[in-house]
């Protein structure tokens, strides 16, 4: 067998090494081209298909969430409005119940006095401080000039009576048809009487004339019916002294009395007459 020379061995070694390097380079090149092609396809697929579809999906999802949030907001708004209505209705009913409870307590303290429980049917804005219509008339025993009172005190007199309703002239009316006999307990234990004649719109108080102009009257003293005039008993609160007007001789000319506190707003009241015969 022919032996290779030294030079030939070296050349053969070099050729083998070069072949190995060529194979390695070719393999690396093929892998790089494949990776580049794979990356390009991946980016193309993501940019043209996956990203747009994902964006559209996210937009649809956001819109759906926004729509549901809008529906929820509308629902909560309606619930809040209903809650406010319920709260208003509750407060109104609670106030009415308080009025009824106070009237029941007042009625129990009047003994044998004739009382008729009524509700306010009508109170127009143009005559708010003049008249009201109540839910009782002749059939219920209402008579003209009977006193009408809330739980705080007297607010008017029955002016006209129909079969099932009556008209009440309020004490704040500018043209009170009848004077009301009053009595005032003084600080020294005595009392003084007089008449409630009219209502002063500027002072927002009743004008009261006393029969004893030398009486010592101070602010805050209670004024009540005396029972010596009209178709009603004594002791029904009219109001309290607001101011006292003196003449040049330091003698009382007029006493101004504030109406009871709930005069401007009430739903129920009592019609009060003389004591019922036993």
Backbone bond lengths (Angstrom), bond angles and torsions (degrees), N, CA, C in turn:
res aa  C-N    CA-C-N  psi(-1)  N-CA   C-N-CA  omega(-1)  CA-C   N-CA-C  phi
1 X - - - 1.460 - - 1.515 108.95 -
2 X 1.333 112.43 139.46 1.471 116.88 -176.65 1.510 109.51 -75.34
3 X 1.254 117.97 133.02 1.450 123.31 177.75 1.513 110.60 -93.13
4 X 1.362 113.31 143.96 1.474 118.53 177.92 1.512 109.92 -78.43
5 X 1.282 113.04 141.78 1.455 117.45 176.65 1.499 109.40 -75.56
6 X 1.264 115.84 170.90 1.463 121.83 -179.24 1.519 111.02 -61.27
7 X 1.296 115.02 -42.71 1.478 119.92 179.66 1.511 110.61 -64.91
8 X 1.313 115.78 -42.54 1.475 119.71 -179.94 1.528 110.97 -62.79
9 X 1.339 116.61 -40.07 1.457 119.55 178.39 1.533 111.47 -60.45
10 X 1.325 113.10 -41.88 1.472 116.83 179.78 1.527 111.11 -64.92
11 X 1.368 113.75 -42.48 1.469 117.30 179.36 1.539 110.97 -63.51
12 X 1.312 115.35 -40.54 1.462 119.25 179.61 1.530 111.27 -64.28
13 X 1.306 114.65 -40.61 1.482 118.83 178.39 1.529 110.83 -62.14
14 X 1.338 113.83 -43.03 1.470 118.36 -179.56 1.528 110.73 -63.07
15 X 1.358 115.04 -41.70 1.474 119.46 -179.55 1.535 110.72 -63.27
16 X 1.318 116.18 -43.34 1.479 119.85 179.02 1.517 111.67 -61.71
17 X 1.331 115.49 -44.04 1.471 120.13 178.95 1.516 111.35 -61.60
18 X 1.373 114.10 -42.48 1.466 118.04 179.68 1.528 111.61 -64.62
19 X 1.333 114.15 -38.79 1.485 117.10 177.41 1.530 112.09 -63.15
20 X 1.322 114.92 -41.72 1.480 118.87 178.61 1.526 110.99 -62.84
21 X 1.336 114.75 -43.35 1.473 118.55 179.10 1.525 111.61 -64.51
22 X 1.361 115.10 -38.59 1.473 118.80 179.44 1.520 111.33 -64.05
23 X 1.350 113.58 -44.26 1.489 116.37 177.29 1.522 112.52 -60.60
24 X 1.337 116.37 -41.19 1.470 120.31 179.85 1.524 111.51 -63.89
25 X 1.350 114.88 -42.77 1.465 119.32 179.92 1.518 111.10 -65.12
26 X 1.338 116.18 -40.77 1.457 119.29 179.70 1.538 111.07 -63.86
27 X 1.323 114.66 -40.35 1.474 118.41 179.24 1.522 112.42 -64.34
28 X 1.332 113.51 -43.06 1.468 117.52 178.39 1.518 111.72 -63.89
29 X 1.333 116.25 -39.32 1.474 120.56 -179.45 1.527 110.78 -64.33
30 X 1.329 114.94 -44.19 1.461 118.68 179.88 1.532 111.67 -62.14
31 X 1.327 116.39 -39.98 1.474 120.72 179.70 1.513 111.17 -66.36
32 X 1.323 117.94 -39.51 1.466 121.66 179.16 1.515 111.06 -65.66
33 X 1.352 115.86 -44.08 1.468 118.97 179.24 1.516 111.00 -61.72
34 X 1.359 114.29 -40.58 1.478 117.99 179.29 1.519 111.15 -63.80
35 X 1.360 116.40 -43.92 1.466 120.35 179.58 1.519 111.37 -63.09
36 X 1.333 115.41 -41.53 1.469 118.71 179.28 1.515 110.62 -63.60
37 X 1.326 117.25 -42.16 1.473 120.38 178.47 1.507 111.83 -65.39
38 X 1.313 116.09 -40.83 1.464 120.19 179.09 1.530 111.37 -63.68
39 X 1.369 115.49 -44.28 1.468 120.10 179.50 1.517 111.14 -63.71
40 X 1.292 117.92 -42.56 1.474 121.05 179.40 1.520 111.18 -61.76
41 X 1.304 117.22 -44.00 1.472 120.79 179.03 1.527 111.25 -65.35
42 X 1.335 113.91 -39.18 1.469 117.96 178.69 1.521 110.75 -62.14
43 X 1.336 117.53 -48.59 1.460 120.96 179.33 1.524 111.50 -62.60
44 X 1.334 116.40 -40.72 1.463 119.99 -179.66 1.517 111.53 -64.67
45 X 1.324 115.59 -44.20 1.466 120.05 178.97 1.528 111.24 -65.15
46 X 1.322 117.07 -40.44 1.480 120.75 -179.97 1.526 111.22 -67.29
47 X 1.369 115.40 -42.50 1.462 119.39 -176.14 1.513 113.68 -72.63
48 X 1.346 116.45 -36.52 1.471 119.10 -175.67 1.525 114.07 -94.48
49 X 1.329 118.05 -23.48 1.470 119.67 -173.32 1.530 111.66 -121.40
50 X 1.326 115.71 -61.62 1.459 118.63 -171.72 1.526 113.23 -66.24
51 X 1.336 117.71 -47.22 1.469 120.19 -177.60 1.524 112.18 -64.69
52 X 1.368 119.09 -48.37 1.475 118.06 177.68 1.523 112.94 -59.08
53 X 1.364 114.93 -44.25 1.469 117.39 179.27 1.525 111.68 -63.19
54 X 1.337 115.87 -40.39 1.470 119.70 178.41 1.527 111.12 -64.84
55 X 1.339 116.61 -40.47 1.474 120.54 179.23 1.522 111.30 -65.18
56 X 1.349 114.73 -43.08 1.474 118.43 178.66 1.528 110.30 -63.35
57 X 1.327 115.50 -42.61 1.468 119.53 178.48 1.516 112.00 -61.04
58 X 1.341 116.37 -43.50 1.468 120.20 178.58 1.523 111.48 -64.72
59 X 1.352 116.24 -39.38 1.461 120.11 179.54 1.528 110.89 -64.74
60 X 1.347 115.57 -43.88 1.467 119.87 177.92 1.523 110.91 -62.16
61 X 1.327 115.67 -41.52 1.465 120.15 179.28 1.530 111.52 -64.88
62 X 1.354 116.77 -42.87 1.471 120.94 177.73 1.524 110.85 -62.90
63 X 1.342 116.64 -42.12 1.469 120.14 179.31 1.519 111.11 -64.10
64 X 1.349 114.78 -40.85 1.464 118.88 178.15 1.523 111.28 -62.61
65 X 1.342 115.34 -43.36 1.473 118.74 177.82 1.518 111.76 -63.26
66 X 1.344 115.56 -39.95 1.455 120.19 179.03 1.526 110.97 -65.25
67 X 1.323 116.50 -39.72 1.465 121.06 179.00 1.525 111.36 -64.68
68 X 1.349 114.57 -43.26 1.467 118.46 176.94 1.524 111.30 -64.40
69 X 1.330 116.49 -38.33 1.467 120.10 178.01 1.528 110.62 -63.93
70 X 1.342 116.09 -38.50 1.469 120.22 177.91 1.526 110.34 -64.41
71 X 1.358 116.13 -44.75 1.467 119.86 178.17 1.520 111.03 -61.18
72 X 1.337 115.48 -42.99 1.462 119.33 178.88 1.520 111.28 -62.95
73 X 1.327 116.46 -40.04 1.463 120.79 179.12 1.521 111.28 -64.78
74 X 1.351 116.30 -41.62 1.463 120.18 177.35 1.527 110.52 -62.56
75 X 1.314 116.03 -43.21 1.462 120.66 179.93 1.527 111.35 -62.72
76 X 1.327 115.26 -45.73 1.470 119.71 -179.77 1.520 111.68 -65.80
77 X 1.354 116.36 -35.46 1.465 119.99 177.55 1.525 110.76 -63.75
78 X 1.336 116.09 -43.43 1.466 120.20 178.46 1.518 111.03 -65.38
79 X 1.333 116.18 -41.27 1.455 119.99 178.56 1.527 111.64 -63.09
80 X 1.339 115.80 -38.76 1.460 120.45 178.86 1.520 110.67 -65.96
81 X 1.356 116.63 -41.66 1.466 120.52 178.17 1.529 110.66 -63.31
82 X 1.344 116.48 -42.47 1.456 119.70 177.97 1.520 111.20 -64.71
83 X 1.343 115.46 -38.23 1.461 119.81 178.93 1.525 110.81 -61.74
84 X 1.358 115.90 -40.69 1.463 119.84 178.39 1.526 110.47 -65.45
85 X 1.348 116.36 -39.87 1.466 119.92 177.54 1.517 110.92 -63.30
86 X 1.345 115.38 -43.53 1.458 119.46 178.29 1.526 110.78 -62.44
87 X 1.333 116.28 -40.53 1.461 120.69 179.85 1.518 111.07 -63.91
88 X 1.356 115.81 -42.86 1.464 120.21 178.49 1.517 111.00 -63.36
89 X 1.349 116.01 -45.02 1.463 120.27 179.26 1.531 110.75 -62.79
90 X 1.336 115.11 -39.86 1.467 119.54 179.03 1.528 111.27 -63.40
91 X 1.337 116.22 -45.05 1.461 120.22 179.53 1.529 110.73 -62.79
92 X 1.348 116.16 -40.12 1.464 120.54 179.91 1.526 110.82 -63.78
93 X 1.335 116.44 -45.95 1.462 120.17 179.62 1.525 111.41 -66.48
94 X 1.328 116.44 -36.96 1.460 119.59 178.89 1.523 111.05 -64.96
95 X 1.344 117.17 -41.06 1.461 120.69 177.97 1.523 111.04 -64.17
96 X 1.345 115.94 -40.41 1.466 119.54 178.50 1.522 110.93 -64.26
97 X 1.322 116.42 -41.00 1.463 119.82 178.53 1.522 111.21 -63.72
98 X 1.341 116.31 -38.14 1.462 119.53 177.42 1.528 110.59 -62.71
99 X 1.344 116.08 -42.20 1.463 119.87 178.49 1.525 111.05 -61.69
100 X 1.335 116.63 -44.55 1.465 120.72 -179.30 1.522 111.51 -64.59
101 X 1.329 116.67 -41.79 1.461 119.90 178.83 1.528 111.08 -63.60
102 X 1.343 116.31 -41.61 1.468 119.90 179.72 1.526 111.05 -66.80
103 X 1.333 117.01 -39.47 1.468 120.57 178.06 1.525 111.05 -65.79
104 X 1.331 116.37 -39.09 1.463 120.06 178.51 1.520 110.46 -62.95
105 X 1.335 116.01 -40.86 1.463 120.16 177.64 1.527 110.85 -65.53
106 X 1.330 116.96 -41.43 1.458 121.69 178.60 1.531 110.71 -64.07
107 X 1.337 115.06 -42.94 1.469 119.90 -179.56 1.520 110.78 -62.18
108 X 1.344 116.82 -38.08 1.460 120.39 179.18 1.522 112.78 -65.82
109 X 1.346 116.83 -25.85 1.462 119.82 -179.63 1.518 114.53 -87.50
110 X 1.344 117.05 -2.09 1.466 120.00 -178.50 1.526 113.55 -93.67
111 X 1.318 116.71 0.26 1.455 120.48 175.48 1.521 113.33 61.66
112 X 1.355 115.56 -126.25 1.459 121.55 -176.56 1.529 112.99 -85.74
113 X 1.309 116.84 5.18 1.463 119.88 178.84 1.522 110.37 -61.58
114 X 1.322 116.32 140.35 1.457 120.57 179.53 1.530 109.35 -72.75
115 X 1.317 115.83 122.17 1.468 120.25 179.40 1.532 109.82 -132.93
116 X 1.320 115.64 142.65 1.464 122.24 178.30 1.529 107.29 -130.39
117 X 1.312 116.14 119.11 1.461 120.64 179.57 1.529 109.69 -79.93
118 X 1.321 116.46 129.62 1.471 121.05 -177.25 1.526 110.01 -137.49
119 X 1.327 115.06 162.72 1.460 121.70 172.63 1.520 108.96 -116.26
120 X 1.312 116.19 158.61 1.458 121.54 179.21 1.528 108.80 -82.95
121 X 1.337 116.57 121.28 1.460 121.19 179.81 1.528 112.00 -91.36
122 X 1.313 116.59 -36.41 1.467 119.69 -175.60 1.519 110.06 -150.35
123 X 1.324 114.32 138.19 1.469 121.16 174.90 1.519 107.00 -152.45
124 X 1.303 116.40 92.68 1.466 121.13 -173.32 1.521 111.17 -74.50
125 X 1.330 114.54 152.98 1.462 120.38 -176.38 1.512 113.82 -64.99
126 X 1.334 117.70 -35.42 1.466 119.96 -176.80 1.524 112.44 -76.26
127 X 1.343 117.07 -11.19 1.473 119.71 177.23 1.528 109.94 -133.14
128 X 1.316 115.30 37.81 1.463 121.18 -174.09 1.522 112.81 -57.82
129 X 1.320 116.80 -39.43 1.468 120.86 -179.45 1.525 111.99 -101.51
130 X 1.341 116.03 16.55 1.464 119.73 -177.60 1.532 112.05 -110.41
131 X 1.317 117.40 -57.95 1.471 121.11 -175.17 1.527 111.68 -142.38
132 X 1.336 114.74 158.34 1.467 122.30 169.69 1.528 107.82 -139.58
133 X 1.323 115.67 155.96 1.465 121.62 175.97 1.519 108.20 -107.35
134 X 1.337 116.79 130.41 1.464 121.08 -177.11 1.524 110.86 -113.42
135 X 1.322 115.89 164.72 1.466 122.76 -169.98 1.526 114.06 -92.18
136 X 1.290 118.31 38.97 1.464 121.19 176.57 1.529 109.39 -151.64
137 X 1.333 116.17 147.01 1.457 120.32 -178.51 1.526 111.25 -142.97
138 X 1.316 116.02 -144.97 1.465 121.01 -176.91 1.522 111.93 -59.71
139 X 1.330 117.02 -39.69 1.465 120.18 -178.74 1.527 112.40 -61.83
140 X 1.306 116.83 -27.33 1.477 120.67 -179.92 1.528 112.28 -95.82
141 X 1.339 117.32 0.17 1.462 120.46 176.61 1.511 115.47 94.32
142 X 1.328 117.50 12.61 1.467 120.29 178.46 1.525 109.91 -73.61
143 X 1.336 115.88 137.24 1.467 121.58 178.38 1.527 109.55 -127.92
144 X 1.308 115.67 156.70 1.459 121.03 -179.58 1.527 110.16 -63.21
145 X 1.331 115.53 145.76 1.468 125.10 178.92 1.524 114.09 70.12
146 X 1.337 117.67 10.47 1.468 118.48 170.25 1.526 108.23 -71.50
147 X 1.325 116.18 150.65 1.459 121.45 -178.07 1.533 110.02 -82.62
148 X 1.313 115.68 143.15 1.472 121.19 176.89 1.531 107.58 -117.49
149 X 1.319 115.87 131.02 1.467 119.67 -175.29 1.529 111.17 -138.96
150 X 1.326 115.22 149.29 1.458 121.88 168.56 1.522 107.51 -93.27
151 X 1.318 116.84 -174.44 1.459 119.75 178.66 1.524 111.96 -66.71
152 X 1.351 117.87 -19.13 1.469 121.28 179.50 1.517 112.85 -86.86
153 X 1.344 116.92 -25.93 1.461 119.33 -178.51 1.517 112.39 152.23
154 X 1.349 115.88 -170.43 1.462 122.58 -174.57 1.524 111.47 -66.86
155 X 1.347 115.28 139.42 1.464 119.64 178.48 1.536 112.66 -129.34
156 X 1.360 118.38 -11.66 1.457 118.02 -179.59 1.525 113.45 -179.94
157 X 1.328 114.59 -178.40 1.461 122.84 177.14 1.517 108.97 -125.33
158 X 1.353 115.91 144.53 1.461 119.76 175.95 1.522 108.52 -66.70
159 X 1.334 116.18 123.38 1.464 121.19 -176.66 1.522 112.75 -98.82
160 X 1.314 117.36 -41.36 1.468 121.55 177.97 1.516 109.06 -145.31
161 X 1.346 115.76 148.86 1.461 121.14 -174.49 1.525 109.80 -125.22
162 X 1.333 116.01 127.66 1.451 122.15 172.99 1.536 108.55 -107.63
163 X 1.308 116.55 -173.26 1.462 119.51 -175.99 1.524 111.91 -63.97
164 X 1.321 116.29 -48.80 1.463 120.15 -176.02 1.525 113.46 -120.02
165 X 1.283 118.60 -2.88 1.464 122.25 179.23 1.523 109.62 -136.86
166 X 1.334 115.19 166.76 1.463 120.83 177.33 1.527 108.86 -145.56
167 X 1.340 114.93 155.03 1.458 121.00 176.11 1.525 108.56 -105.89
168 X 1.321 114.91 131.20 1.466 120.89 -178.62 1.525 108.76 -110.05
169 X 1.344 114.99 127.89 1.460 119.42 173.60 1.531 107.38 -90.05
170 X 1.321 115.61 118.58 1.465 120.15 -177.78 1.524 110.82 -72.00
171 X 1.322 115.36 152.87 1.469 120.17 179.29 1.521 111.33 -67.95
172 X 1.317 116.95 -16.20 1.467 120.78 177.13 1.528 112.24 -87.10
173 X 1.331 116.38 4.37 1.468 119.93 177.54 1.522 109.94 -64.78
174 X 1.323 115.59 142.67 1.469 119.72 -179.00 1.523 112.33 -72.07
175 X 1.323 117.02 -16.92 1.468 120.64 -179.25 1.522 109.21 -131.12
176 X 1.325 114.91 73.06 1.463 120.64 179.92 1.527 109.62 -69.99
177 X 1.332 116.14 123.98 1.467 120.49 -173.35 1.527 113.02 -72.23
178 X 1.319 117.76 -31.54 1.461 120.72 -176.30 1.527 110.69 -129.71
179 X 1.341 114.90 138.51 1.456 119.36 172.64 1.529 109.11 -70.79
180 X 1.318 115.83 153.48 1.462 120.74 178.68 1.516 108.68 -116.44
181 X 1.322 116.25 124.01 1.460 121.22 179.44 1.530 108.71 -73.21
182 X 1.341 114.60 128.43 1.463 119.53 -176.68 1.518 111.66 -124.51
183 X 1.315 115.03 164.96 1.461 121.77 176.64 1.517 108.01 -141.19
184 X 1.335 114.65 142.45 1.455 120.00 -178.23 1.535 109.02 -130.53
185 X 1.322 115.41 126.19 1.465 119.60 177.53 1.521 108.87 -84.89
186 X 1.333 116.27 128.64 1.457 121.79 -177.05 1.525 110.84 -94.45
187 X 1.320 115.18 166.31 1.461 120.52 -175.63 1.527 112.73 -67.58
188 X 1.328 117.66 -24.36 1.472 119.90 -179.45 1.524 112.12 -83.94
189 X 1.337 118.24 4.88 1.454 121.87 178.49 1.516 113.49 95.64
190 X 1.309 117.53 -12.70 1.464 120.92 177.89 1.527 109.11 -85.79
191 X 1.317 116.18 -179.73 1.460 120.83 178.72 1.518 109.23 -139.43
192 X 1.298 116.16 158.88 1.449 122.32 178.42 1.520 107.74 -133.91
193 X 1.321 115.65 144.02 1.458 120.20 -178.34 1.519 110.67 -113.32
194 X 1.316 115.20 165.52 1.455 120.65 -179.84 1.517 110.08 -175.17
195 X 1.339 116.30 -161.00 1.458 120.93 -179.76 1.533 109.56 -136.42
196 X 1.318 114.16 140.61 1.455 120.68 171.34 1.525 106.69 -87.39
197 X 1.326 116.63 117.68 1.453 120.71 -171.35 1.529 114.56 -102.41
198 X 1.340 117.25 -36.43 1.465 119.01 -174.38 1.524 109.71 -164.34
199 X 1.325 114.51 -179.01 1.465 121.35 179.37 1.516 108.90 -120.21
200 X 1.333 116.68 129.10 1.458 122.76 178.36 1.524 108.82 -93.25
201 X 1.334 116.83 110.31 1.472 120.56 -176.47 1.528 112.41 -68.45
202 X 1.338 117.84 -27.78 1.464 120.34 180.00 1.524 111.12 -74.35
203 X 1.309 116.17 -44.94 1.468 120.49 179.20 1.523 112.46 -83.57
204 X 1.352 115.95 -13.58 1.457 121.98 -176.83 1.521 110.51 54.44
205 X 1.327 114.04 50.36 1.461 121.01 -177.47 1.525 109.46 -152.98
206 X 1.353 115.71 156.36 1.465 120.74 175.95 1.526 109.83 -76.62
207 X 1.327 115.73 145.38 1.471 120.77 170.84 1.525 108.27 -91.90
208 X 1.316 115.90 122.82 1.466 121.66 -178.84 1.516 108.77 -121.90
209 X 1.318 116.00 129.65 1.465 121.68 174.58 1.518 108.68 -105.18
210 X 1.348 116.01 130.04 1.455 121.02 -179.25 1.524 110.82 -95.08
211 X 1.323 115.65 151.23 1.468 120.43 177.14 1.531 111.01 -80.37
212 X 1.314 116.51 -20.32 1.462 121.40 176.92 1.530 107.38 -117.72
213 X 1.323 116.63 99.33 1.459 120.59 -177.20 1.524 113.49 -75.88
214 X 1.333 117.47 -6.58 1.464 120.84 178.41 1.529 112.11 -93.18
215 X 1.318 116.94 -0.08 1.469 120.76 -177.86 1.530 109.99 -64.35
216 X 1.309 115.24 148.92 1.463 120.67 178.33 1.532 107.78 -95.67
217 X 1.317 114.34 105.22 1.468 120.82 -176.41 1.525 109.07 -113.29
218 X 1.318 116.84 133.96 1.465 121.40 179.76 1.539 110.08 -123.12
219 X 1.314 114.46 160.25 1.465 119.66 -179.90 1.530 110.56 -62.65
220 X 1.318 115.10 144.89 1.450 120.88 176.72 1.513 114.60 91.81
221 X 1.344 118.26 -7.86 1.458 119.97 178.84 1.530 110.53 -71.35
222 X 1.329 116.40 141.63 1.453 122.60 -176.72 1.525 111.38 -78.40
223 X 1.316 115.29 143.27 1.464 122.07 177.92 1.519 108.06 -122.60
224 X 1.347 117.23 130.00 1.466 121.63 -176.86 1.530 110.01 -135.90
225 X 1.327 115.64 168.60 1.472 119.83 176.47 1.526 109.41 -67.54
226 X 1.333 115.46 146.67 1.469 119.97 -179.72 1.528 111.81 -94.81
227 X 1.340 117.35 -17.37 1.461 120.73 -178.57 1.515 113.66 80.15
228 X 1.342 118.04 6.27 1.472 121.51 -177.91 1.529 112.60 -101.71
229 X 1.304 114.91 16.84 1.451 118.57 177.11 1.509 109.72 -164.72
230 X 1.337 117.31 143.75 1.450 120.27 179.36 1.512 113.46 84.02
231 X 1.304 114.53 176.21 1.457 121.23 -176.31 1.525 110.69 -99.42
232 X 1.334 116.06 58.38 1.459 120.63 -177.54 1.523 109.09 -158.89
233 X 1.338 117.57 159.11 1.471 121.28 -174.82 1.530 112.48 -84.14
234 X 1.316 115.66 -179.24 1.465 121.93 177.10 1.522 110.17 -88.89
235 X 1.343 114.50 165.83 1.446 120.37 171.91 1.521 115.91 86.51
236 X 1.348 117.74 5.92 1.465 119.52 177.76 1.529 107.77 -87.50
237 X 1.328 116.71 122.23 1.461 121.41 -175.49 1.527 111.76 -61.34
238 X 1.334 115.67 134.32 1.467 122.67 176.18 1.530 110.43 -100.64
239 X 1.330 116.32 -40.44 1.460 122.08 -177.95 1.508 109.76 163.95
240 X 1.325 116.76 -160.33 1.455 120.25 177.80 1.525 110.23 -134.64
241 X 1.335 115.28 153.81 1.463 121.43 -175.67 1.531 110.51 -62.52
242 X 1.326 114.50 128.08 1.463 121.35 178.83 1.515 111.34 -103.17
243 X 1.333 116.87 -38.09 1.464 120.89 -177.71 1.523 108.79 -159.02
244 X 1.311 115.51 157.54 1.469 122.02 178.73 1.519 108.41 -128.00
245 X 1.333 116.39 128.06 1.461 121.79 178.92 1.528 109.16 -103.29
246 X 1.344 116.39 126.67 1.468 122.29 -179.39 1.519 109.85 -109.58
247 X 1.356 115.99 148.22 1.468 119.28 175.42 1.530 109.73 -87.72
248 X 1.308 116.20 -172.20 1.469 120.52 -176.20 1.518 113.05 -63.46
249 X 1.311 118.14 -23.48 1.458 122.29 -179.97 1.529 111.99 -93.80
250 X 1.354 116.01 14.91 1.474 121.91 -179.33 1.518 112.15 60.08
251 X 1.314 114.38 31.35 1.464 120.68 176.51 1.530 108.19 -106.05
252 X 1.313 116.53 140.12 1.470 120.76 -178.32 1.525 110.41 -61.85
253 X 1.317 115.33 127.14 1.465 119.93 174.66 1.527 111.21 -105.34
254 X 1.332 116.22 -38.64 1.470 120.76 -179.75 1.526 109.88 -149.64
255 X 1.310 114.55 139.40 1.460 121.38 173.22 1.530 107.36 -110.98
256 X 1.330 116.40 130.83 1.463 120.77 179.15 1.529 108.83 -102.48
257 X 1.331 114.79 127.10 1.462 121.42 -173.61 1.531 109.68 -119.44
258 X 1.317 116.42 126.06 1.465 121.24 177.69 1.519 110.65 -73.38
259 X 1.348 117.92 137.10 1.470 120.45 176.51 1.527 111.38 -65.56
260 X 1.312 116.73 167.02 1.465 121.37 176.01 1.533 109.29 -62.03
261 X 1.314 116.37 154.74 1.464 121.53 -168.41 1.520 114.55 -65.06
262 X 1.352 118.62 -32.42 1.462 119.23 -176.45 1.529 113.24 -98.47
263 X 1.318 116.64 23.89 1.462 121.31 178.95 1.531 112.01 -57.85
264 X 1.325 117.46 -37.33 1.463 120.85 -173.86 1.522 113.93 -80.42
265 X 1.324 116.84 -15.32 1.458 118.43 -176.92 1.528 110.52 -152.36
266 X 1.326 116.27 114.47 1.461 121.51 176.11 1.527 108.83 -157.08
267 X 1.317 115.90 150.82 1.464 122.15 -179.29 1.518 112.50 -111.41
268 X 1.323 116.81 -25.28 1.462 121.68 -178.16 1.525 109.62 -133.12
269 X 1.322 115.49 154.05 1.461 119.83 178.49 1.517 109.69 -158.28
270 X 1.327 114.97 174.61 1.467 122.05 178.18 1.521 109.98 -115.98
271 X 1.315 116.19 136.76 1.468 121.13 169.09 1.516 105.77 -94.10
272 X 1.314 116.68 123.01 1.472 122.07 -172.29 1.520 110.06 -117.74
273 X 1.328 115.88 128.17 1.460 121.95 178.10 1.519 111.63 -119.93
274 X 1.316 116.15 -169.03 1.450 120.87 177.23 1.528 109.48 -67.54
275 X 1.314 115.67 166.69 1.473 119.32 179.79 1.515 110.71 -61.11
276 X 1.338 115.62 136.87 1.460 120.29 179.60 1.528 109.64 -71.81
277 X 1.325 114.40 141.98 1.466 118.77 179.55 1.527 109.35 -71.26
278 X 1.322 116.44 139.40 1.466 121.34 -177.81 1.517 110.43 -84.59
